[in-house]
């Protein structure tokens, strides 16, 4: 990985009405100078929101000042977060074989782009790897630069058309997934299994407006793995009243900083899920306390 080499990979920036966070994320993208920049912009629900959206669009139109191909998806009709974001990613991968995705509140470190680029190229023909994450909620000690997870955290990530083409925003296969207890092949812990069956059921019944649980579901039903960097490379700066789904930051999220990874990426010897990392992620990111931790708590009380 060489941060000084010109970036070759296309970037999708997904925006809405937050000018302050968009400016910060854009400035890091501007320094990376991707050769292709895709911009998706949802329109507001009302006149007040539309004014904010137009400020974001005007800023982006004015400040793309490096040599790059720009493609815009500026919506004229408001869509839900579920439809707007998933549709933007559909659009991106209709045009690109692989690429990097950032929402307007995901502030990356500089090396994030080259980290994604190197691993997109390395694993482009490996059917086991479905996604490359930039976020890590529990930095882990390892001689390698990354490890493999079942979770995708989607705070700055990258993937391939070959993977995303399997995405189903409506998770139409959920009834068969539930009926055949496929969750048992993904997790052993009863609490984690119940948590995700409940989340997937909420998506299937349209009880929540989100797109990311569907991506997790897609990866799981295809036996995929996600690359997780050993250092967190994304800071979420979107915790505010303008946030669509996350408005309040936990103390952990407030402390998270976007860090740069070493110049040379050290690749793991084996492509296997890091189970301990995923159980920790269940607890730290999704606030599920697996039974494993309940036993440990009893032992050390």
N, C-alpha and C positions, 0 to 999 in steps of 0.2 A: 504494500500500500504506500503510495507516494502522494501526499497532499499537494505537492507542487506540480504534478502532472495535470493537464487540462482534464476536467471532468467530461466523460463521454456519455453519461447516462441522463435520460430525460427525467424531469421532476414534475409532479403534479402538486399544485398548491390549491387546497380547498378552502374557500373563504365564505364569509357571510357578512356580518354587520360590525365586526370589531376592528376598527382602524388601528388602535394602539397595539394590539397583539400581532395583527397582520404586518405592520411596519417592522416589528422586531424580527419576525420569522423571515420576512422578505429580505432584510439586510444580510442575514446569514446566507440565504440563497444567492443573493447578488454577489457575495464574495466567492461563492463556489463556482459561479458562472456556468450553469448547465447549458448545453448546446440547444436543448429544447425545453421550454417552460410551458406547461399546460396550467391554465387557471380556470377553476370552476367557481362560479359566484351565484349563490341562491338569491332570489329577490325576496324582499320583506313581506310580512303579513299585512302591514299597514303603512301609512304615509311616513310616520316617524321612523320605522325600520328602513323604509326605502331611502330616506335621506342618508342614513348611515351606510347603507349598501353602496350608494352612489359615491360617497366619499372614499370608500375602500377601492372601488373600481377606478376612480379618477387618480388615486395615488399610484396604483399599479400601472395604469396606462402611461403615466408620466415618468416613472422611475426605472423602467426596464432599459438600461443604458449600455448593455454589453451585447456582443454579437451573438444572437440566439434566435431560434425559430419560436414564435409565440403562437399558441393556440388558445382560444377563449371559448368557454361555455358560460355565457352570461344569460342566466335564465330570465324570462319575462313573466313567468307564472310561479308563484311560491309552491315549493314542495316540502314535504316533511323531511326531517333529518334523515330518516331511513331511506327515502327515495332519492333525495338530493345527493347524499354522499355516495351511496352505492351506485347511483347512476353516473356520477362523475368518474368513479373508478372503472365502471364499464366502458365509458367513453375513452378513458386513458388507454386501457388495454386493447381496445379496438384499433388503436393507432400505434401502440408500442408492444414489442415482444417482452420487455422487462422495464422496470422503472421504480422510482422512489416516490413515496406519497407522504405529504405533510399537510396537516390541518393548520388553520390559522392560529392555533394556540400551542403548537408543539415546537418549541425552540430548540434546534439541534446544535450540537457542537460542530465545529468545522470538519473534523475527521469523519463524522457520521456519513457524509456523502461518499467518501472514498472507501470506507468500510463496506457500505452497501454495494458499491460498484464492484469491488473485488470479489465479494461473495456471490453476487448475482452471476458473474461470469463463471466462477468456480463450480457452482451447483446448478447451472442452467439445464444440464442434462440428467440431473439426479432426481428421480421421481419421489424420493423420500423427503426432500426439503421443499416446503411450501411457502415459506415466508422468512424474512429477515427483520427482526425487531431492532429498534434503537434504544428502547427503554429496558431498564433492569431495576426492579424495586428492592432488590437485596443483593448488592454487589458481592460477588463470591471470589474466594481466593482460588486461583488456578494458574498453572503455567501456560494455559492456552488462552487465547483472546476471546473465546466464546464457547458456548455449550449448546445443547439441544433440549428443547422444551416442547410440551404439548400446548402450551399457552401462547397466544399472540396477544400482545398488549396494545398494539396499534397507536402508540404515541410516537409516530415517526417510524415508517417501515418501508419495506421494499418487497416486490414479488415479481412473478412472471405471468404472462398471458395464459400459459399452459396450466397454471394453478387456478387463477381467478376464473377461468371459463367454467369451472365446476360450482361456482358460487350460486346459491339460490336464496334470494332475499326473503322468500316465504318459507324456507326450510320445509318443503313439501314432504320430505322423507321422514319427518319427525315421528309420525304415528308408528311407522315400521321400526324406527330406531327404539322407541319406547317399548313397543310390543315384544320385540325380540331381545330386550335387555342388552343392547349393544353397548350401553354405558359401562357394563361390567368389563368389557375388553379395554376400556380406556382408563378407568379408575377402580381402585380396590376399596377406598374409604367411603363409608356409607354417607357421611355428611357431604362430602364433595359431590357424590353422585346425586343426592337429593337436590343440592343447590343448583346444579346445572340442568337437571330435568325440569325443575321449576322455571328456570330462566328460559329454556328453550320452549317450554309450554306457553309462557307469556308471549314470546315472539310469535309462535304459531297461531295463537289466538288474537294477535294484534293488540295486546294489552300494553305494550311498550313501543315507543318510537325510537328504534335503534337499528343499526346495521351490523355492528361488530360481533354480536353473539352468533350471528349467522355465519360469519367467517370462521369463528372457532368451530362451530358445528361442521362446516364443510371440511376443515382440516381433519377433524376427528374421524368422520365417517370414511375418510380416505386413508387413514393410518399415517397422516403426515406429521412432520416435525418442523419446529420453528427454531431459527437461530437466535440465541440470546447473548448479547455482548457481556463480558464480565464486568464492565463498567457502564453505568448509566450514561447515555449519550443524548438524552432528551429531557428538557425541563418544561413541564406544562405550566403555561402562564395564563391559562384561560379560566381560572376560578373567579367568577364574578357573576353578577346578576344577568349579564348578557350571554352566559354560557347556556347551551341548549340542554345538556344532560348532567353536567357536573358544575355545580355552582359554589361549593364549599370545599376548601382544601383541608385535608387532614394534616396533622403536624409532619407526617412523613413526606407528603407531597410538597409541602412548603420548603422542606430542607433539601429536596432533590436538586442537584445541579447537573448540567450537561457537561460531561467530561470528555476530553480527547483521549483516544486510545493510542497505543504505541505505534511508531512508524511501521514496523513489520508486524503483520498479523501471524500469530502462531495458531495453526489449525489443530483441532483435536485429532487424536489417533483413531478413535472409533466414533461412528455415528450412532449414538445411543442416547435415549432420554436420560437426563439427569433428574432422577425421581425425587431426591432430596430438595433440589432447587424448586421443583414444581409443587411439592407439598408446602414449602416455605412461601411460594408465590400465592398459593391458595389462601394461606393465612394472612399474609401481609397486604396483598393487592385486593383480593376479593372478600377478605374478612371472614373466611370460613375457618373455623377451628377444627381441623381434622381430628379424628379419634386418636391418631398417633400422638398428637400434642396433649390430649386429655390424659393419656397414660403417662407421658413424661411429666406432666404437671403433678400428678399424684405421687410419682416416685420421688420428686424433689421437694415436696411440701414438708 
